Each structure stands twice: as structure tokens, then as C-alpha cells.
Amino acid sequence: MANEIKRTDSTDIILDSIADGVFTVDRDWRITSFNKAAENITRISREEAIGQQCCDIFKASICEQGCVLRETLNTGQQVINRPVYIINSDGETIPISISTALLKNRDDDIIGGVETFRDLSVVEELRRRLEKKYSYQDIVSKNNKILEIFDFLPGIAESESTVLIEGESGVGKELFARAIHNLSPRKKKPLITINCGAIPDSLLESELFGYKAGAFTDARKDKPGRFALGEGGTVFLDEIGDISPALQVRLLRVLQEKTYEPLGGTESIKANVRIIAATNKNLEKLIKNGSFREDLYYRINVIKIKLPPLRDRREDIPLLANHFISRFNKLKPKLISGISPEVLSILMNHNFPGNIRELENIIEHAFVLNRSGEIEIKDLPENLRPDEDNNQIEIRSIDDLEAQFIIDTLRKCNWNRSLAAKQLKMHKTTLWRKMKKLDIKPSD
């Protein structure tokens, strides 16, 4: 009897009082105990579970490969809060975090294992609500400048005016262009995107306007250009600052007269498209040095949207990181619960020259390497990991990061608390309480 797992009424009462699911298995992987919370989460009764193989009950994402309980039994090492998902008896996918330990008898012999698991559905729902609160047409932000753009974006979309979106590479200019199109009366027609900086100037003209058969040696038949393909919809001209002066003249005609001629054509074609342009360059400087036409600039600069770089909207970094983690959780057969405080500190202190695109790449890199369920420093790209010898990166707590963000906002507002509270989207009494809690004074 020494190797059997004995249960008493008092054991059942104790296990059933625990909010987390708890079950035990013997050395043959058969379930020997199953508490009330486990029944509620899996929607499988104790009677059905006892005596069954645990993989038949849980149908978890790691049952086929990388069973955590097997890992503990093989290595003797506990696992703490590793996120996975299971499928309950109704076929619903439930995110959980699991912890494991060895089960021993009085003689210290290993007779099985014990696993506790916590339902993360509420946590996931709260995360989704938070993202929904600060998301708009797939754009995620709580930065006050971006939220102001959210406010007037529908009005911009309803108009037919040309829009110029300015911002560094990777700030999400195409996302805003797509949002304008999707909110506009043209949303049922195509959105055609072309990166003017990625196509040689000799090809860009034919890509935009198309060509007629015989226009050049290899032109055996007519080919419609992007303006023709976007008829009735929107044409998004990304990196418009890279086009040549000659092509700028032709584009100016499209904006002024709403007509164009394909290469080799003799008749003008009416262009029923809305143009949204974007650039990561300072067009006013290009005008001064003669590489961009002033008249074209004023044609595309009817409505300007200027997107701040990620280093100026650091409050969005945790939100965006969780957004990308959630996306990769859906795309890949893995479940990551989040990022460690040390990783968040590193990300908050990084300048992100590649902006949001760089953050997305960092999260994807970490997602692929991660084995623990929470993104840690060792999962980051090498250039972001702190030097082990010099310890160059200061690890800061969440309170430190929040305090720094509040101090930066107060400085921008000349320590006007009412104005700062408005910028921070909180009541001024809330700001006062946070300042008191975080010991923030004007001398900071």
C-alpha cells in the first residue's frame, strides 16, 4: 500500500476549497484525484476523470509534445505558472497556467505527480477589453496625440481630400491609410498600395499609369496601372518623397485634372481615385533643395497627419507588446502569457529607431525562442540583452517607469497638474494621488 495514493474525506475538503484546479497522477499517468475547481474549468466530473489518462481529459496544447508533468517527473524540477491552453468538454479553448511537482510517499519514493492549473480566461478577457479600449481600426495606442487623431479620423475619411501622412519608418503610416479608406464611402472599392521608394523610377511610371501594347519592346499587350486598378477606391503612395521630379509633374496632373495617360497612349483617362500619400522625409527641406515640387506638395498636403515615433509614445510599448503577443498566440501553436518586468524595463528604455515594426520583430524573435511561457531577457535579440559583465542596462520597476512617464508629462506641461492630468487622460485628483504615492515633487 506504500506506493498507492491514499485519499481521505479531509483531503477532498481541502482540495475542493482551492480556487485552482488540482489533479494527481500515478506513474502510469492515470488520474488519481480531481478537485472541484478542476471539474469547473474542464467541465468534466471527478467520476469521469478518475482512472483516465490525463491527456485524454485535458487535450492540452503540450500533451503531444513537451508535457510539463512528464518534464517534472523526468527531471525532478518543479514548473511554475507555464501558460498553455486546454479544450474543455464543450470544445472550448481555455487558456490556463500550470504548475507541477512530484508526489512522494512517506518513504520519499516518487509515486506520481501533482499539477495545479489556473483559468486565465478572465485575464485574457480583460486584456482584450483593454486593447479594444485603446484600439481603432487595428491601431493600438493610449498616447494622447494618437487618440486625438482617432477623434478626427472619421471626418477625414468622409471627405474626398488628399491626405499626407508624415512619420518615421515603422510608425504605422499604412495602417492609418487603411483606416481612412475603411471608414470612407470608398471602402467597398479597392485600396491600392505602392511603395514609391522600392521601385526604380523607370518602372514606377508604368506601375502607376499602366501602358499600351507596343509602348516599348516587351509591351505585347495593354497593362492597367495602379490608378486604373484603384478605380473608385483609394491609392496609397508610400514614400512619395522618393519620386523623381519628372514623375512629380505627371502626378501633379492627376491631382489637378483627375486625368492621366498610360505609356504609349494618346487618349486621357479619367482617374476616379482618392490619393493618400506618406513620407518619412521632410518634404519642406526637399522643396528648399529643389528635389520636390512645391506645387505638388501643396496638392498632397491638404490634410496632414503627423505620427509621433515610438520613443515619444513610450506608454504604448506595454500595450503594443501585449497586442503582438496576442496576435502570435493565435498564429503559432504556443501560448505566451506576457513579458517579464525586466524585459519591459529594457523595452521602455530602448529608443526604437525602427519604431513599431522593430518592436513587432523583437516580440516575434522572443516568441520563437521562448520556452517558459513568459518572455525573458534570454529570449530578446542579442543587441537588447544587458552586458553580463558591465550590467549596462538598469532594471527598473513598473512604479519607476510610471513615475518617469508622469514626470516627463509634468515637465512638458510646466508642472501644471490640471493640464498634465488632461494629457494623461486621468482626473487631477488621481494624478495627485499617484504623485503622492510615487513621491513625485517639482524638484524632480
Order of alpha helices (4+ residues) and beta strands (2+ residues): alpha-beta-beta-alpha-alpha-alpha-alpha-beta-beta-beta-alpha-beta-beta-alpha-beta-alpha-beta-alpha-alpha-beta-alpha-beta-beta-beta-alpha-alpha-beta-alpha-beta-alpha-alpha-beta-alpha-alpha-alpha
